[in-house]
Amino acid sequence: MSYLQMLRMPHFLRVLSGSWMGRLPMAMAAVSIPLSLREAGADYAFVGTAAACFAIASALGAPALGRLVDRVGQTLVLAPTALLAAAGFIMIAVAPAQHSTVLTGAVLAGLFTPPLEPCLRVLWPDIADKKQLDSVYAVDSAAQEMVFVAGPLLVSLCLAIATPVTSLWLQAGLCLAGVLVFATAAPSRRWRPTAHDRHWLGPLRKPGLIIALVAPAGAGMAIGTLNVLVVSYAERHEIFGGAPMLLTVHSLASLISVLVYGAVTWKMETRKRLLFSSGGLLLGYALLTLVPPPVPMFGIMVVAGVFLAPTLVSVFKLIGDLAPTGTATEAFAWLVTLFAAGNSLGAAIVGMVLHNGNMHLAAACGAFGALGCLVLLASGYRLLATPARELSTASH
């Protein structure tokens, strides 16, 4: 299926653009909150505390909101969370020098981040045919890559024309606008929870799904390692554009590869494709441990990026197939949380290793995360084939 045909599918562009717009504030927050607090005179200890409050609240809130969507539907969750998250950003913008207000706003914005990402993924089987899902998930993954490119750029634009606080107001507006566009689309409005046997573990009662959720945390750890490692690398080597240029090459390689991946009609089953792409990811991060000069380093960025997005696309497909009936939104929300947890762990570990000045060992942290992902997928390979016509989609 061509991407042009896909864009012409009813509701496709609307739900994708609404979700994309509504997710931008979360990509902006990692930059806008620290900058706004520093401008207000906060020390780095408080900046770190506020950023941690936002990140931890986001991680805790995602699965809970996902489960709530699976119980009551999308609109009843998306509308109030958009208002609460926007209120959190506004609280920080209005009083960036008041610590208690900032922390309350950070927790509010994080905890009630609208679950647009999981909500979007449970809608795809209703919008596209099953045979089109690989292509649709590929576009979804490409859009996700662009969220994390565009978010910081928007903050930079706000800095160029106004102040860091302006970006917080923009985040509140984008959060509300994105949810409005998405939640008023017909597929979201008509989506209804599927009747199912409720279990306190939700989707986590299925072993194959647990593997499909936990393994990507290793990939997240690799990315978290890379984000910090390239900063240290750029300080030691003369590179045009510095660390951002290395990350841009990585992101562009990932973006191009996923668009190619989505254009192919695959006959190989999803779990096998996931195993191959995870192996490629490990190769890229193993090469990174060489810490070569700049020219080959750019080549390694390409190798690592090429295998990232296809890995995530296969994960999306498996989660959709393996999630027990009526738990798909929560399952996709767990993916968001666990990937982010792996990312944070990688960044924290590599920061401590780099403090001792060992670049090769720091790069090995990323390879270790990619290896963990591959080993977990390989060891649970049979479980990933669990037949799941326990559909991950809701009833129409």
Phi, psi and omega in degrees: 000128181284156180292332177294317177297322180297317180296337179273354179295140179305131174074350185302305185294325182293311182291325180293314182290323178296315178296318181298314180297316182289341179270344180304319182302327181287327176287330179284329188300324182298336180256317188291321182295309177301318181295318180295320181289321178296321178296329180276001175097008181289146176278170185293332179298315180288324177302315179296321179296316180295317179297320179294320179299317179295314183294316181293318179298320178298316182295321181285324185285327187303307181296323180295317178292323177299316178296321179297319177299318179295341180265320189240352181105171187281312187300317183292344177258316184296316184298306181292325180293325177299317180295317182290318179296317178298320178298323179297315178296321181294322178301318179292319181295322183285324185224064183292346181265350180264108188301315182295321179294318180297313181295320177297316179296320180296316179295318181297312181295323181284311184297325183252028172304119182304129184283056184293323182297306177294325179297321179297316186291333177281346178277335186304317179296339176276337184266322184243157174290159181303320182290346180265354189296324178301316180293319181295315178295329177295316177296320177302313180295320178297319178296323179296320176302318183290333176301315185278352171271313185287327183304301179298328178296322178295321177297318178299321178296318178297322178295325183289328185249346182210237183228167178302326180299328178303324181294330177292320176296320177297320178300317179299317180294318180294323178299312180292317182294317181298315179294322179300313180297315184288309188289340178268357176290145184305314181300322179288319181295324184269355180294132180231144178299145177271137177298133180203163177285117183284138181224140185297337177276350182058228181289345184285004176278356183252115184303316181299321180292322178301318178297316181294337179270320185281322182305316180297343175298329175295319176295321177298321177297320178298317180293318178300321176298314183298318183302324180274320183301318184293334177295313179294321180297316182294334177287338184258347182229146178277110183231132176296123180086350177063206182303318179302327180293320177298316180292326178295317178299317178300314181293319179295320177297319179294318181296313181295317183296322182287329176290322175294316179303316182288339181277348182270139173270106187274135173255341177288137182293156189300317184295327179289319177298321180296321179296317180295313182293327177293323175297319177296322178297317178298319178302313180300316182282335173293319177296329181298333181293345176290336183044064185281178174297169187307314185299306176295334178298320177297323177297321178293323176301321179293314181299313180296321181289323184301326185265352184290300186298318176301326176299315181292323179299316179295323177297315178304314183296316181295318179298318177299324181282325189267340183297129176302151182310130176081012181233010188297320181297315178296321180299313179293329177292322176298323178300315179302314182294313184290322177296316179296323178296317177297320179299313181295320180296316179299316180297319181293315182293314183293331177297317179293320180294317181294334178301331178268003172080014182262096182294320182294317178293323178297317178296328179296336177299319178294318178297324178297319178296315179296323178295317178301319178300311182294315181298317181295318179293320180292319181290331180255021186306316182294323180292332180290348179267004180310121180299129182232062165276021155282083194302142176276358181263158177274163177287152182283000000 
